[in-house]
Amino acid sequence: MKKFVRVISSSLAGGLLLAGCNGGTSSGGGRGFEVKLLVGSALHHFCDQTAEQFNQTNPKLTSGDAFHMSCEAAGSGDVVENTVTLAQQLQQGAITADDPAFPTILSVDGEIYQNQLIYRMEQLVPGQNYIPAITDSPLLANSPMVFMVPMDLAPGLRQVDDLFAKLVTAQTHKDLDASSPDQPIYYVHTAPTRSNSGLQTLVAQFASVSGKRPEELTTADVQQQQAAVQQIQSKITRYGKSTSTLAQSMVENGPFWASVGSVYESSVIAANTDLPPGGTRYEAVYPKSTFTSNMRGIVPNAPWVSDQEKEAADQILAYFQTPPAQEIAMNLGLRPGAPGIALGPKFSPSFGVDPQASYDSYRPPAPEVAEAMLTTWSQVAKKSSLVVVVVDTSGSMEGNKLPSVQNTLKTYIDALGPKDQVALIDFDSDIRQPVLVDGTAEGKARGLQFITSLQADGGTRLYDSALAARNWLSENLKAEAINAVLVLTDGEDSESNISLEQLAQELSKSGFSSDQRIAFFTVGYGQEGEFNPQALEQIAQLNGGYYRKGDPATIAQLMADLQVEF
């Protein structure tokens, strides 16, 4: 049987240890021993704010020993992978049970990934029951999966009986509902290999097109329905690793970037909470059947959780369910996990949601069925991509910068899926011809040859190289695919023949208001001051992407996260 790990990008393996989590941290200032929580991204801010509040109570065990809680956040798939990787290292004797990398409390953003965690751990240590049953893990908060849409499209979509089933054939919103405008459907959801909302969305798509509930689905159903799910995926604008950032991108880029998004209800509340003046208001459309996204506190029955930590974890989880903590959750748009707590003021139509929303709550599929869905998505159903990766090899990349980038590019190429293509361009004072790489053995060999040939020398024709990448992609646009440019630079432009303003004018011709829909992503590598972050941000935002800062310590994880977008 194929292991679940095979559909997780191999580039994550070295970066998923707790110390490397990308989602943020909180601490208790070193009072007593530390109790670590590793949570899915939907609980990120809830955990941080609750930790700050809880630590102010000066918690102690019955023995009088003081402790404090700290939080780290990652994608739910990453939480599973991190935990299993640590358990494997413990089994192999590479680490001990008291290794500080082990979290005491886990949480994923829904019960499918919790099921996968139980399944994966059972495969590793059969019969040990390291991960308790779902019903033995207290509910901290929940948020139903909804369709997030601009308010003018919401009334029409509410008339659609089964939106996923309609998305198999529909091309425009008018195809979905006769009263809706004749504009193309641009759809987004997160990558199911990394994000709980993406996995729940994928499962819901298979359930919809098969006419079965998730728990009734078989691996044969997955095989039979993969073509229909592929048709739904063909409407994708972008994947992403985080539900909240994907929803925020919908707000920032507008309905021609994405007109429908599968997100948590809390994402709709957040979008309307932070809505800029004159911005598009979004509403939640509730499917007749959907996942509730139960977010639970999981304390492993495992060697790495001591009796002291278990006692502290019980206090922490009990605190999460108190009214003050649940008030934090509701202010963030999450529904309370504790019974008897009334919904807060943000659960209202003014924030785009229905406080009395009624739907049939899905249950998780069998773990092996979820595995089959993820494998099918990665190999067949996922929308293909063509990404031009533009690499700065100017003289300023000397020292440890270039080797770090070379290692990162190798990891990036090794993780290419069967439907992904990358064109590699390096530049300094010259702009070299692209090298086309794909997920085949031959393609990856070409990529390795490109990487080993890189040398640091010359100036920085940043703007010219960005335009050259766009022009090449315009001429080689991949149909029915995500087409994007990713620029990695450590310096300011020094030798281009065009200005930033001229580049901006050119990029506007191929953005998301055009037929080409070429996205731009930029990475500033090194120390700010060596490059111009404002220029890189402007380049990315013009064409529906984003800018990020990286350095030798973070670039591998940053690039792995970027790769999820495509």
C-alpha positions as CSV (number, residue, x, y, z in Angstrom):
1,M,0.0,0.0,0.0
2,K,1.3,3.4,-0.8
3,K,2.2,5.4,2.2
4,F,0.6,8.7,2.9
5,V,4.0,10.3,3.1
6,R,4.5,9.8,-0.7
7,V,2.0,12.5,-1.6
8,I,3.7,15.0,0.8
9,S,6.4,16.9,-1.0
10,S,9.8,15.4,-0.2
11,S,11.1,19.0,0.2
12,L,9.4,19.1,3.6
13,A,11.3,16.3,5.2
14,G,14.2,18.3,6.4
15,G,12.2,21.4,7.3
16,L,9.3,20.1,9.3
17,L,10.9,19.7,12.7
18,L,9.3,21.9,15.2
19,A,12.1,24.4,15.4
20,G,11.7,25.0,11.7
21,C,7.9,25.6,11.6
22,N,7.0,28.6,9.6
23,G,3.7,29.5,11.1
24,G,4.8,31.6,14.1
25,T,5.5,31.1,17.8
26,S,4.5,32.3,21.2
27,S,6.2,31.7,24.5
28,G,5.6,32.1,28.2
29,G,8.8,34.0,29.0
30,G,10.6,30.9,30.4
31,R,8.5,30.5,33.6
32,G,8.8,26.8,34.6
33,F,9.0,24.0,32.1
34,E,7.6,24.5,28.6
35,V,4.6,22.7,27.1
36,K,4.7,22.9,23.4
37,L,1.6,22.9,21.1
38,L,1.9,22.2,17.4
39,V,-1.3,23.3,15.8
40,G,-2.8,23.7,12.3
41,S,-2.8,27.1,10.8
42,A,-6.5,27.8,11.5
43,L,-5.7,27.7,15.2
44,H,-2.5,29.8,14.9
45,H,-3.8,33.1,16.4
46,F,-6.2,31.4,18.7
47,C,-3.4,29.4,20.2
48,D,-1.0,32.4,20.5
49,Q,-3.6,34.6,22.2
50,T,-4.8,31.9,24.5
51,A,-1.2,31.1,25.5
52,E,-0.6,34.7,26.4
53,Q,-3.8,34.8,28.5
54,F,-3.1,31.4,30.1
55,N,0.5,32.1,31.0
56,Q,-0.6,35.2,32.9
57,T,-2.5,32.8,35.4
58,N,0.9,31.5,36.5
59,P,-0.1,27.8,36.0
60,K,1.3,25.1,38.3
61,L,1.0,21.4,38.7
62,T,-0.3,19.8,41.9
63,S,3.3,19.3,42.9
64,G,3.8,23.1,42.7
65,D,6.0,22.9,39.6
66,A,5.4,25.9,37.3
67,F,5.0,25.6,33.6
68,H,4.0,27.6,30.6
69,M,2.6,26.9,27.1
70,S,4.0,27.9,23.8
71,C,2.5,27.6,20.3
72,E,3.8,26.8,16.8
73,A,1.7,26.6,13.7
74,A,2.0,24.8,10.5
75,G,-0.2,23.3,7.8
76,S,-2.2,20.3,9.1
77,G,-0.4,18.0,6.7
78,D,2.9,19.3,8.1
79,V,1.7,18.7,11.6
80,V,1.1,15.0,10.7
81,E,4.4,14.7,8.8
82,N,6.4,16.4,11.6
83,T,5.0,14.1,14.3
84,V,5.5,10.9,12.3
85,T,9.0,12.0,11.4
86,L,9.9,12.6,15.0
87,A,8.4,9.2,16.1
88,Q,10.4,7.5,13.3
89,Q,13.6,9.1,14.6
90,L,12.7,7.9,18.1
91,Q,12.1,4.4,16.9
92,Q,15.5,4.4,15.1
93,G,17.3,5.7,18.1
94,A,18.3,9.0,16.4
95,I,16.6,11.0,19.2
96,T,15.4,10.3,22.7
97,A,11.9,10.7,24.2
98,D,12.9,13.8,26.0
99,D,14.0,15.6,22.9
100,P,12.7,19.2,23.0
101,A,11.5,19.0,19.4
102,F,8.6,16.8,20.5
103,P,5.3,18.7,21.0
104,T,3.2,17.8,24.0
105,I,-0.2,18.8,22.4
106,L,-1.1,18.5,18.7
107,S,-4.0,19.9,16.8
108,V,-5.0,19.6,13.1
109,D,-7.7,21.7,11.6
110,G,-10.1,18.8,10.9
111,E,-10.8,15.1,11.6
112,I,-9.6,13.8,8.2
113,Y,-6.0,14.7,9.1
114,Q,-6.5,13.5,12.6
115,N,-7.6,10.2,11.2
116,Q,-4.5,10.1,9.0
117,L,-2.3,10.8,12.0
118,I,-3.8,7.9,13.9
119,Y,-3.4,5.7,10.8
120,R,0.2,6.7,10.1
121,M,1.2,6.2,13.7
122,E,-0.5,2.8,13.8
123,Q,1.5,1.7,10.8
124,L,4.7,2.9,12.5
125,V,4.0,1.4,16.0
126,P,1.2,-1.1,15.6
127,G,-1.0,-1.7,18.6
128,Q,0.6,1.1,20.7
129,N,-2.3,3.6,20.3
130,Y,0.0,6.6,20.5
131,I,-2.7,8.9,19.1
132,P,-6.0,8.7,21.0
133,A,-9.4,8.2,19.3
134,I,-10.9,11.3,17.8
135,T,-13.7,11.4,20.4
136,D,-11.2,11.3,23.2
137,S,-9.7,14.6,22.1
138,P,-11.5,17.6,23.4
139,L,-13.0,20.0,20.8
140,L,-11.4,23.5,20.9
141,A,-13.2,25.2,18.1
142,N,-14.7,24.6,14.7
143,S,-15.5,26.3,11.4
144,P,-17.5,24.9,8.6
145,M,-16.2,24.7,5.1
146,V,-18.0,27.2,2.8
147,F,-17.7,28.8,-0.6
148,M,-16.4,32.4,-0.2
149,V,-17.8,34.6,-3.0
150,P,-18.3,38.3,-3.8
151,M,-21.7,39.4,-2.5
152,D,-23.1,40.0,-6.0
153,L,-22.5,36.4,-6.9
154,A,-23.7,34.9,-3.6
155,P,-27.5,34.9,-4.3
156,G,-27.1,33.0,-7.6
157,L,-24.7,30.4,-6.0
158,R,-27.2,29.8,-3.2
159,Q,-29.6,28.5,-5.8
160,V,-27.2,25.8,-7.0
161,D,-28.1,22.5,-5.5
162,D,-24.6,21.0,-5.6
163,L,-21.9,23.4,-6.7
164,F,-19.1,20.9,-7.0
165,A,-21.2,18.7,-9.3
166,K,-22.0,21.8,-11.5
167,L,-18.3,22.8,-11.6
168,V,-17.5,19.6,-13.5
169,T,-19.0,21.1,-16.7
170,A,-19.7,24.8,-16.0
171,Q,-17.3,27.4,-17.4
172,T,-19.0,30.6,-16.4
173,H,-21.1,31.8,-13.5
174,K,-24.1,32.0,-15.8
175,D,-23.7,28.2,-16.4
176,L,-24.1,27.8,-12.6
177,D,-27.1,30.1,-12.3
178,A,-29.0,31.8,-15.1
179,S,-29.3,35.0,-13.1
180,S,-25.5,35.3,-12.6
181,P,-23.2,37.3,-14.9
182,D,-21.5,35.6,-17.9
183,Q,-18.0,35.8,-16.3
184,P,-15.5,32.9,-16.1
185,I,-15.3,30.8,-13.0
186,Y,-12.0,31.3,-11.2
187,Y,-11.7,28.9,-8.3
188,V,-9.2,28.5,-5.5
189,H,-8.5,26.1,-2.7
190,T,-5.4,25.2,-0.7
191,A,-3.1,22.2,-1.6
192,P,-4.6,19.1,0.1
193,T,-1.2,17.7,0.8
194,R,-0.4,20.6,3.1
195,S,-3.7,22.0,4.3
196,N,-6.7,20.6,6.0
197,S,-9.1,22.9,4.1
198,G,-7.7,21.6,0.8
199,L,-8.0,18.0,1.9
200,Q,-11.6,18.5,3.1
201,T,-12.4,20.2,-0.2
202,L,-10.9,17.4,-2.3
203,V,-12.9,14.8,-0.3
204,A,-16.0,16.8,-0.7
205,Q,-15.5,17.0,-4.5
206,F,-15.1,13.2,-4.7
207,A,-18.2,12.8,-2.5
208,S,-20.2,15.2,-4.7
209,V,-19.4,13.7,-8.1
210,S,-19.9,10.1,-6.8
211,G,-23.2,10.8,-5.0
212,K,-21.8,9.1,-1.9
213,R,-21.0,10.3,1.6
214,P,-17.2,10.4,2.3
215,E,-17.3,7.5,4.8
216,E,-19.0,5.3,2.0
217,L,-16.3,6.0,-0.6
218,T,-13.9,3.3,-1.7
219,T,-10.6,3.4,-3.5
220,A,-12.4,2.1,-6.6
221,D,-14.7,5.2,-6.4
222,V,-11.7,7.4,-6.4
223,Q,-10.3,5.8,-9.5
224,Q,-13.7,6.0,-11.2
225,Q,-14.3,9.7,-10.4
226,Q,-10.9,11.1,-10.9
227,A,-11.7,12.5,-14.4
228,A,-14.7,14.5,-13.0
229,V,-12.6,15.9,-10.1
230,Q,-9.9,16.8,-12.7
231,Q,-12.6,18.9,-14.5
232,I,-13.3,20.8,-11.3
233,Q,-9.6,21.3,-10.7
234,S,-9.3,22.8,-14.2
235,K,-11.0,26.0,-12.9
236,I,-8.2,26.5,-10.3
237,T,-6.4,29.9,-10.3
238,R,-4.0,29.0,-7.5
239,Y,-3.4,26.5,-4.8
240,G,-1.9,27.6,-1.5
241,K,-0.6,26.3,1.8
242,S,-2.7,28.5,4.1
243,T,-6.5,29.0,4.0
244,S,-6.3,32.4,5.6
245,T,-3.7,33.8,3.2
246,L,-5.5,32.4,0.2
247,A,-8.7,34.1,1.3
248,Q,-6.8,37.3,1.9
249,S,-5.4,37.0,-1.7
250,M,-9.0,36.8,-2.9
251,V,-9.8,40.1,-1.2
252,E,-6.6,41.8,-2.5
253,N,-6.8,40.6,-6.1
254,G,-10.5,40.7,-6.8
255,P,-13.0,38.4,-8.6
256,F,-11.0,38.1,-11.8
257,W,-8.2,36.5,-9.7
258,A,-10.7,34.2,-7.9
259,S,-14.5,34.4,-7.9
260,V,-15.1,31.3,-5.7
261,G,-12.9,30.0,-2.9
262,S,-13.3,26.9,-0.7
263,V,-12.3,28.2,2.7
264,Y,-13.4,28.1,6.4
265,E,-16.3,30.3,7.5
266,S,-13.8,32.1,9.7
267,S,-11.9,33.3,6.6
268,V,-15.1,35.1,5.4
269,I,-15.5,36.8,8.7
270,A,-11.8,37.8,8.6
271,A,-12.2,39.2,5.1
272,N,-15.1,41.4,6.1
273,T,-13.4,42.4,9.4
274,D,-10.4,43.8,7.6
275,L,-12.2,45.1,4.5
276,P,-10.6,48.3,3.1
277,P,-12.9,51.2,2.3
278,G,-14.7,50.5,-0.9
279,G,-13.5,46.9,-1.0
280,T,-15.6,44.0,-2.2
281,R,-17.7,42.4,0.5
282,Y,-17.7,38.6,0.6
283,E,-20.3,36.2,1.7
284,A,-20.3,32.5,2.7
285,V,-22.4,30.1,0.7
286,Y,-23.0,27.0,2.8
287,P,-23.2,23.7,0.9
288,K,-26.0,21.3,1.8
289,S,-23.3,18.9,2.9
290,T,-19.9,20.0,4.2
291,F,-17.2,19.4,6.7
292,T,-17.5,21.2,10.1
293,S,-13.7,21.3,10.5
294,N,-13.6,20.2,14.2
295,M,-10.3,21.4,15.7
296,R,-9.4,19.2,18.7
297,G,-6.6,19.0,21.3
298,I,-4.6,15.8,20.9
299,V,-2.3,14.6,23.7
300,P,-0.4,11.6,22.5
301,N,-0.2,8.5,24.7
302,A,3.4,8.2,23.7
303,P,6.9,8.0,25.3
304,W,7.6,11.6,24.6
305,V,4.8,12.9,26.8
306,S,5.8,12.6,30.5
307,D,3.4,12.4,33.4
308,Q,4.2,16.0,34.2
309,E,3.5,17.2,30.7
310,K,0.2,15.1,30.6
311,E,-1.0,16.9,33.7
312,A,0.0,20.3,32.3
313,A,-1.7,19.4,29.0
314,D,-5.0,18.6,30.8
315,Q,-4.9,22.1,32.4
316,I,-4.2,23.8,29.1
317,L,-6.9,22.0,27.2
318,A,-9.4,22.7,29.9
319,Y,-8.5,26.4,29.7
320,F,-9.1,26.4,25.9
321,Q,-12.7,25.5,26.7
322,T,-13.3,28.3,29.2
323,P,-15.4,31.3,28.2
324,P,-12.4,33.8,28.1
325,A,-10.5,31.5,25.7
326,Q,-13.6,30.7,23.6
327,E,-14.2,34.5,23.3
328,I,-10.8,34.7,21.7
329,A,-11.8,32.0,19.2
330,M,-15.1,33.8,18.3
331,N,-13.4,37.1,17.8
332,L,-11.2,35.3,15.2
333,G,-14.3,33.9,13.5
334,L,-14.1,30.4,14.9
335,R,-17.2,28.8,16.4
336,P,-16.9,27.7,20.0
337,G,-15.8,24.2,20.9
338,A,-17.3,24.2,24.3
339,P,-21.0,23.6,24.8
340,G,-23.4,26.3,26.1
341,I,-21.4,29.3,24.8
342,A,-23.4,31.8,22.7
343,L,-22.1,33.0,19.4
344,G,-20.4,36.3,19.4
345,P,-21.4,39.4,17.4
346,K,-19.2,38.5,14.3
347,F,-21.5,35.6,13.5
348,S,-24.0,37.8,11.6
349,P,-24.9,38.7,8.0
350,S,-23.0,41.9,8.4
351,F,-19.8,39.8,8.4
352,G,-21.1,37.6,5.5
353,V,-22.1,34.6,7.5
354,D,-25.3,32.9,8.8
355,P,-25.2,32.2,12.5
356,Q,-27.9,29.6,12.1
357,A,-26.4,27.9,9.1
358,S,-27.8,24.4,8.6
359,Y,-26.0,21.6,6.7
360,D,-25.3,17.9,6.8
361,S,-21.9,17.5,8.5
362,Y,-19.6,15.1,6.7
363,R,-17.5,12.4,8.4
364,P,-14.0,11.5,7.3
365,P,-13.4,8.8,4.7
366,A,-11.4,5.7,5.5
367,P,-7.6,6.6,5.7
368,E,-6.7,4.5,2.7
369,V,-9.4,6.3,0.7
370,A,-8.0,9.7,1.7
371,E,-4.5,8.4,0.6
372,A,-5.9,7.3,-2.7
373,M,-7.5,10.8,-3.2
374,L,-4.2,12.5,-2.5
375,T,-2.2,10.3,-4.8
376,T,-4.8,10.8,-7.6
377,W,-4.7,14.6,-7.0
378,S,-1.0,14.7,-7.2
379,Q,-0.7,12.5,-10.3
380,V,-3.8,13.1,-12.3
381,A,-6.4,15.6,-11.1
382,K,-4.2,18.5,-9.9
383,K,-4.0,21.4,-12.4
384,S,-0.7,21.4,-14.2
385,S,1.8,24.3,-14.1
386,L,4.5,26.0,-16.0
387,V,6.7,28.1,-13.8
388,V,9.7,30.2,-15.0
389,V,12.2,30.3,-12.2
390,V,14.6,33.3,-12.6
391,V,17.8,33.0,-10.6
392,D,20.2,35.9,-9.9
393,T,23.8,34.7,-10.3
394,S,25.4,38.1,-10.1
395,G,28.7,38.7,-8.3
396,S,26.9,39.4,-5.0
397,M,25.8,35.8,-4.8
398,E,29.4,34.7,-3.9
399,G,30.1,33.0,-0.6
400,N,27.4,30.8,1.0
401,K,24.5,32.4,-1.0
402,L,24.9,30.5,-4.2
403,P,25.5,27.0,-2.7
404,S,22.4,27.5,-0.5
405,V,20.3,28.5,-3.6
406,Q,21.7,25.6,-5.6
407,N,20.7,23.1,-2.8
408,T,17.3,24.7,-2.6
409,L,16.8,24.5,-6.4
410,K,17.7,20.8,-6.4
411,T,15.1,20.1,-3.7
412,Y,12.6,22.1,-5.7
413,I,13.3,20.1,-8.8
414,D,13.3,16.8,-7.0
415,A,9.8,17.6,-5.7
416,L,8.3,18.3,-9.2
417,G,5.2,16.2,-9.9
418,P,4.4,14.5,-13.1
419,K,2.3,17.4,-14.4
420,D,4.7,20.2,-13.4
421,Q,7.1,22.0,-15.7
422,V,9.8,24.5,-14.8
423,A,11.9,26.8,-17.1
424,L,15.1,27.8,-15.4
425,I,16.8,31.1,-16.3
426,D,19.9,32.5,-14.7
427,F,21.0,36.1,-15.1
428,D,23.7,38.5,-14.2
429,S,24.9,41.0,-16.8
430,D,23.6,38.6,-19.3
431,I,20.3,36.7,-19.5
432,R,20.6,33.1,-20.5
433,Q,18.3,30.9,-22.4
434,P,15.7,28.9,-20.4
435,V,16.3,25.3,-19.5
436,L,13.1,23.3,-19.5
437,V,12.7,20.8,-16.7
438,D,9.9,18.5,-15.7
439,G,9.2,15.7,-13.3
440,T,10.7,12.9,-15.4
441,A,14.1,11.5,-14.8
442,E,15.4,13.1,-17.9
443,G,13.9,16.5,-17.0
444,K,15.4,16.4,-13.5
445,A,18.8,15.5,-14.9
446,R,18.6,18.7,-17.1
447,G,17.8,20.6,-13.9
448,L,20.7,19.2,-12.0
449,Q,23.0,20.1,-14.9
450,F,21.7,23.7,-14.9
451,I,22.2,23.9,-11.1
452,T,25.8,22.7,-11.1
453,S,26.7,25.1,-13.9
454,L,25.7,28.2,-11.9
455,Q,28.5,30.7,-11.1
456,A,28.4,34.0,-9.3
457,D,29.7,36.9,-11.5
458,G,28.7,40.1,-13.1
459,G,25.9,42.7,-12.6
460,T,22.2,42.5,-12.0
461,R,19.8,42.9,-14.9
462,L,16.8,42.3,-12.7
463,Y,14.1,44.1,-14.6
464,D,15.3,42.9,-18.0
465,S,15.3,39.3,-16.8
466,A,11.8,39.5,-15.3
467,L,10.5,40.9,-18.6
468,A,12.4,38.2,-20.6
469,A,10.8,35.5,-18.4
470,R,7.4,37.0,-19.0
471,N,8.0,37.2,-22.7
472,W,9.2,33.6,-23.0
473,L,6.2,32.4,-21.0
474,S,3.8,34.5,-23.1
475,E,5.2,32.7,-26.2
476,N,5.1,29.3,-24.5
477,L,1.9,29.6,-22.5
478,K,0.7,26.2,-21.2
479,A,-3.0,25.8,-21.9
480,E,-5.2,24.8,-19.0
481,A,-2.4,25.3,-16.5
482,I,-1.1,27.7,-13.8
483,N,1.5,29.9,-15.6
484,A,3.8,31.9,-13.3
485,V,7.2,33.5,-12.9
486,L,9.3,33.2,-9.8
487,V,12.2,35.7,-9.4
488,L,15.0,35.0,-6.9
489,T,17.4,37.9,-6.4
490,D,19.8,39.2,-3.8
491,G,20.5,42.6,-5.3
492,E,19.1,45.8,-6.7
493,D,18.8,46.3,-10.4
494,S,22.0,47.8,-11.9
495,E,22.2,47.1,-15.6
496,S,18.7,46.8,-17.1
497,N,17.7,48.6,-20.2
498,I,14.2,49.3,-18.8
499,S,13.0,51.0,-15.6
500,L,10.7,49.6,-12.9
501,E,7.9,51.7,-14.3
502,Q,8.4,50.3,-17.8
503,L,8.4,46.8,-16.4
504,A,5.2,47.5,-14.6
505,Q,3.5,48.7,-17.7
506,E,4.6,45.5,-19.6
507,L,3.5,43.2,-16.8
508,S,0.0,44.7,-16.7
509,K,-0.6,43.4,-20.2
510,S,-0.3,39.8,-19.0
511,G,-1.9,40.0,-15.6
512,F,-5.1,38.5,-14.3
513,S,-7.3,41.0,-16.3
514,S,-5.8,39.5,-19.5
515,D,-6.2,36.2,-21.2
516,Q,-2.7,35.2,-20.3
517,R,-3.1,35.3,-16.5
518,I,0.7,35.1,-15.7
519,A,1.3,35.4,-12.0
520,F,4.6,36.8,-10.6
521,F,6.3,35.9,-7.3
522,T,9.5,37.5,-6.0
523,V,12.0,36.5,-3.3
524,G,14.5,38.9,-1.9
525,Y,17.5,36.8,-0.8
526,G,19.8,38.0,1.9
527,Q,19.6,41.2,3.9
528,E,17.2,44.0,3.1
529,G,19.3,46.9,1.9
530,E,21.1,44.6,-0.5
531,F,18.0,44.5,-2.6
532,N,14.9,46.7,-3.0
533,P,11.9,45.0,-1.2
534,Q,9.5,47.7,-2.4
535,A,10.4,47.0,-6.0
536,L,10.0,43.3,-5.6
537,E,6.7,43.7,-3.8
538,Q,5.4,46.0,-6.6
539,I,6.5,43.4,-9.3
540,A,4.6,40.6,-7.5
541,Q,1.5,42.5,-6.6
542,L,1.0,43.7,-10.2
543,N,0.3,40.1,-11.3
544,G,-1.5,38.4,-8.5
545,G,1.5,37.0,-6.6
546,Y,3.4,38.1,-3.6
547,Y,6.9,39.0,-2.3
548,R,8.8,37.1,0.4
549,K,12.2,37.6,2.0
550,G,14.6,34.7,2.4
551,D,18.1,33.9,3.6
552,P,20.4,30.8,3.7
553,A,18.6,29.6,6.9
554,T,15.0,30.0,5.5
555,I,15.2,29.7,1.7
556,A,14.5,26.0,1.5
557,Q,11.3,26.2,3.5
558,L,10.3,29.4,1.7
559,M,10.7,27.8,-1.7
560,A,8.9,24.6,-0.6
561,D,6.0,26.8,0.5
562,L,6.0,28.7,-2.8
563,Q,6.0,25.5,-4.8
564,V,2.7,24.6,-3.2
565,E,1.0,27.6,-5.0
566,F,1.4,25.9,-8.3
